[in-house]
């Protein structure tokens, strides 16, 4: 019956891929209904604590976006990129990575993609080199962010398993590991593909006048009013201070938090507080928060995790004894193989939080040591494998030279090699670093 139930889960995932986005969550809920009414299985536990943390972080980040603070961060990154265009292959991905670490979502990458394209093209650098790596870097930053849903899942799962794992324990591994992976992949990207002046296909297309004119956007001289700039600066300052407060509380949680309050709960009320303070300090309209891009993306993520993680938990809980007996010998001898399982799951689940919500409880059930699970966290990002993630598609559309693309055979696309290099390197570094620290 386990294999029948897994086939049902795979069917839900494959149909979800066809429809995309929120469909994963809705179809996951349908899967839970089938398991309950057709197979008579009691539904598992929906990931409530994870969903609440995501809601709180999304509310704060969406409030920041509504003030213009997120756009202010993007403009600061743009100044760095335009000041040092010769280093765009490194600086572009580092900027998108840093934005993700700060705001907790990889969807912050979109405003920077046209800037990275423009800077690289004007400098004569093949846009594929920084653009493909920029989208990969934006997702690698998830496990390195103190306020991303991935960190929340780790903390919540640790609490459920009575383990003393702090946010600092996680970040001490994931930040250096993902940074090393990012830099190695950027180094490889430096010489990928032909330079534009030597690319026969691109040069042939330059003969078309319309194509030449489409390569560069006209300058946009629209400026924000002083009042809008002041609001954005105020919102950004409060948000950054809020992140700093979360990190400080995480470092000294036993001394600061009341007895019985764990860090996953603290993140919830602290991030809601950050959003509330921004709202009061800037007097922005709550309607702007609910219609922001971050809010829409965040609510989609919550529903995806709600449905698909609930269905997965139902199957895993029902078959836990079988799963433990089937793979315990392998993971006891080679615990790092759990990274491969997470990587494969992430190919189909377009959410690192969803992957961790499903896989971490299984890892603890299998008796895999906590340092190993922390070390292999970067392996929960593999949805670059199929080039249909929104940020990948956005990079393709922003690159008017056509160098960032999906190949004839689908899998020979611009993101797959830098993705593999970045994630594999980060996982190796994270594993050995975590084992050394612990």
N, C-alpha and C positions, 0 to 999 in steps of 0.2 A: 504493500500500500504506500510505502514511502515514495517509491518511484512514480506511482500514479499521481500522488500529491505534488511531487516536484515537476512533473510534466504539466500539471495544471498551473503551477507558479510560472513556469517558463512560457506557457501559452499567454498568460496575463501580461508578462513582460514584453513578449514579441508584439502582441496587439497594441500594448502601450507605446512601443517604439513607433509604430505606424501613425498613431494619433498624436503622440508627444505630450509634454507638459503635464497638466493636471490629470490626464487620462490614466497615468500610472496609479494615482491615488484612488480614483473612482473605480477602476477595474480591480484594484486590490481589495476594495470593500466588497465588490461582487464576488471575488474569490473567497473571502471569509464567509460570505453567505452560502456559497456552494459547499464549502467544507463543513459548515454547521448543519445545513438542512439535508444535503445529499449524503455526506459521509458520517454525519453524527458526531463531529469533533467539536469539543467545547472551544470557543475562540480564546486565543491567548490574550495577553495584555497589550493594549495599544500604548505606544511610547509617549505617555502624557507629559512626563517631565521634560523630555527632549523638545516636544512641540511647544511647551510653555516658554522654554528658553529661546527658541527660535522666534516666537511671537514677540517676546520682550526685546530681543536684539533688533529685529526687523522694525519694530515700532520706533526705537531710538534712531536707527539708521535712516528710516524714511523721514523722520522729523528733521534730521540733519539735511537730507536732500531738499526738503521743502523750504528750508531757510536759504538755500543756495550754497551751503557749506561744502557739500560734496563737489559741486562745480568749482569752488574755490581751490579745493585740493587738486582737481584735475588741471586747473590753470597753473598752479605752482609746478606740477609735474611737467606741463608743457614748456614752461620757461627753462627748466633744466634741459629738456630734450633739445630745444632750439638753440640753446647756448653751446651745447656740445654735440652737434650732429654727427661728428665722426665716430662717436661712441654709441650710436643708436642701437646697435645689436645687443649691447649690454644694458644700456640705460632704459630702453623701452621696456623690456621684461622686468627689470628691477622696479620700475615705476608701477607697473600693473600689479606686481607681487606685493609691493608696499601698500598700495591702495586696498588690496584685499585684506591684508593683515590688519589695517587700521579700521576698516568698516565691516569686516566679517562676511563679505559676499564677493564672489568673483564677478558679479554682474556690474561692478563698478568699472570694468574694463572698457565698456563701449565708448565713452567719450574720448578715450585716449587713442583708440585705434586709428581714426583718421589723422590724428596728429603724428603718430608713428609713421604712417604711410607717407604723409606730406614731407616730413623731415628726411626720411630715408630716400625718397625719390629725388628731392631737390639736391641731395648730396651725391646722387648717382649710385646709391647702395641698393642692391636688390631688395625690394620691400618684403619679400617672403622671409628673409633672414630674421628681422626683428618681429614681424607681425605674427608668424606662426609661434614663435617662442613666447611672445607676449601673452597670447591666450592660454598657452600651457602654464606659464608662470602665474597668471591670475588665479588658476585653480590650485596650483601647488601651494599657494599662500593660505589656503583654507585651514590646513592642519597646523599652521604656524600662527593663526590668529587667536588672541585670547577671548574674543567674543563671537567666534564663528560657531555654528551648530555642531561641527565635528568635535571641538573641545568639550562642548556641553554634553555630548553623548558619552565621551570617555568618563567625565566626572560623574554623570548620573549612573552609568553602568557600574562604576567602581563602588559607589554608595550602595547600590542594590546587591553587590557581592561582598559587602563589608570589607572593602579594601581601602587603605589610606593612600590614595593617589591625588596629588594636588595639581592645580593648574600649572604651577611652576615646574613640577616634575615632567609634565608633558612638553611645555614650551622650551625647556632646556635641551630637549632632544629634537623636536620638530623644527625649530627655527634654524639652528645650524645645519641640520640635515637637508632641509629643503633649499636653503641658500646655496649649499655646495652643489646639490643637484642642478639648480638653476644655472649656476656659473659654468658648470661642465657642459651643459646643453647649449648655453650661449656661445661657448668657445667652439663647439662643433659647428654652430650655425654661422660663424664668421665667414667661412669659405663655401657654404652650401650653394649649389646652383651656379650658373654663369653670371658674371657681371652684366648689367643691362646693355652696355656698349658691345658686348660679345655674344649676346643672346640673339640668335638668328630669328627666332620666332617673334620676339619683341620688336626687333629692328624692322622686320617685314610689316608689322602692324603700324609702325610709325609713319609709313607712307600714306596712311589714311589721315586726312586733315582733321576730321571729326574726332578720331581717336586721340590725336595729339592734343587737341583742345580740351578733351575730357580728363586729361591726366592731372591737371592742377585746378583746384577750386579758386574762384575769385575771392579776394580778401574780404573778410567780414569785419567791418569797423564798428559794429554795434557795441556800445558800452553800457554797463550797468549804471544805474543811478547811485549817488553816494549813499543814499538810505539803504538800497538793496545790498551794497557792499558791506555796510556796517552790520546789517542783519546776518549776512553770511559769515562774517568774521566772528560775531558773537556766538552764533550757533556752532561753528567749528571749534571755538575755544572751549565751550562747555562740553562738547562731545569728546575732545581729546583729554580733557581733565577727567571725564567720566571713565574713559578707558584706563587712565593712570590709576584712578581710584580702585577699579576692579583688580588691577595687577597688585596693588599694595595690599588690598584685602586678601587676595589669594596667597600672598607671601606670608601674611601674619593672621591667617584665618582663625587659628586657635586662640589668639589673643584678642582679636577684634570682634568676631561673631558671637552672638549669644549661644549658650549651650543648646545643643540639639539642632542648630541651623547649619546645614552643609553648604558648600560653595555653589553647587548647582542652583539651589534656591536663592542664594545671595545674588547670583548673576541676574536672576529674573527680576527681583525688586530693584536692584541697582540700575539695570538698563532701562526699566520703565521710569525710574526716577530721573535718569539722564534726559530721556525724552520729555518728561514733564517740566524739568528746569529749562530746557531749550524752548519749549512752548511758552512758558511764562516770561522768559527773558526776551524773546523776540516777538511775541504776540502774533505769530503766524496763524493762518486759518487751519483748523484741524482737517478741513476738506482737502487741502493740498497734500496733507500727509497720506490720506487714504487713496489718493489718485497718483501717487508717485510711482516711479518705475521700481524702486527698491521694495515698496510695499506689495506691489503686484507679484514680483518675483518671489518675495518671501512667503506670501500666502500660498502660492503655487507649491513651494517647497514643503510647507506644512501639510498640505493635503496629500502630496506624493508620499511623504513619510507616514502619514496617518494610515493610508490604505495599504501600500505595498509592504511596509514594515510590520503592520498588524498581521497581514496574511502570512508573511515569512515566520513571524514569531509563533503563530498558531501551528504551523507545520513542524517547526523545530522543537517546540515544547512537547508536541504529541509524540515525536519520534526521537526524543533526546537520548534515551537509553540505547537505542539502536545506533545513533550517530556516534555516541561516545565510544561504544564497543568497536565500531567499524574503523574509526580513524585514530583512536587514542594511542595505539602502538606507534603509528607513523609520527604523530606530532610530539610524542614523548621523546623520540630519538632525534627528530629533525623539526623542532618547534618553528623554525623560520619558514617552513612550508605553508604556514598559515597566511603568510604574505601573498602567496600565489592565489590562495582561495579568495582573499579579499580583492585582489586585482581582477580576477575573473568575474567576480560579482559586480564590480564597478563598471565593467565594460557594458553591462546591460542596465544597471541602475544609475541614472544620471544625477546622483546625489551622494556625496561622500558621507553626509550625516545618515542617509538611509542605509548605506553599506555598513557603517559602524553600528547602527542600531540593530541590524540583523546579525552581524558577524561577531561583535565583541562578546555578547552573552554566551554564544557558542564557544568562543575561545576560552572564556573563564570556566565554562562547564567541562572543557577538555583538559583543564588543569595547566594550560599554557601560562608560564610565569608572566606577571605584570610587566617586567622590564622588556620582555620580548614583544608583547602586544603594543607597548608604547613605541618601541623601536621601529616596528613595521607599519606604523600609522600612515606614512606617505604612500603606501601601496594601495590605499583606498581610493586613489584617483587613477582611473583608466578609461574614462569615457572619451578620451581623445582617439581611442582605437577606431571608432566609427566617426567620420567627420561631420556629424550632424548636430553637434551641440551648438546652441545659439551663438556663443562667442566665436566659435570656429567659423560658422557661416558668415558672421559679421565681418571677420577678418578677410574672408574671401571676397565679400562684396565691396569692402573699402579699398582693396588693392586693385586699382584700375589698370595696372600693368598686366594683370593676369598671372603673376608669378606665384601667388598664394592660391592654391586650387585643390580640387579633388581630381585624382588621376583617373585614367580610363578604366582601371580595375578597382576603383573605389578605395581600396586599402592603401594604394600608393599615393597618399595625399600629403600635404605639406606638414601636418602636425604629428604624424606617427613616429618618426625617428626622434625628433627632439623630445616628444612625450616619453618614449621609452628610455632615452638617455637620462632625462631629468628624474623620472620616478624611480628607475632602478638604482641610480646613483644615490638618491635621497634615502631609499630604503636600506641600502647597504650601510651608508653612513649612520643612519638612525639606529639600526640594529646594533652595530658595534659600539656606538656612543652610549646607547642606553645600557648595554651590558657592562660597559666600563664604569659608568656613573653608579650603577646599582650593584 
